[in-house]
Amino acid sequence: MKNINIELIKEMPTLQLYLILDGLRVETKGLKLTRRPMGYSSVNTLVKKKFGFKGNKEKIYQQFQDALLMSGIAYIDEKGKLQIDHSLNKLYHKTDIRVV
């Protein structure tokens, strides 16, 4: 895996990381999560552009899982599944909160 900006992953809201991970999983099975997520044609394209990953859908999915593990945001549970650590509970950036 090339140089991944772990700080970029750590700064992202947990909910967004979970949705990206789930979107990649769905796309590896041949489905699409949404119609144009965040302005991109697919979640796979979004991850490729944002993090600089290369390869097919399965490789992108694996690289994103590895990046989550390296950043400490995700862990492998006793069943061997990747789980996102919700104890971090950073659902939104400070910039997402607007004072009216």
Secondary structure, DSSP 4 states (H G I P E B T S, - for coil): -----HHHHHHS-HHHHHHHHHHHHHHHTT--SSSSGGGSS-HHHHHHHHH---S-HHHHHHHHHHHHHHHTSEEE-TTS-EEE-GGG---S-GGG----
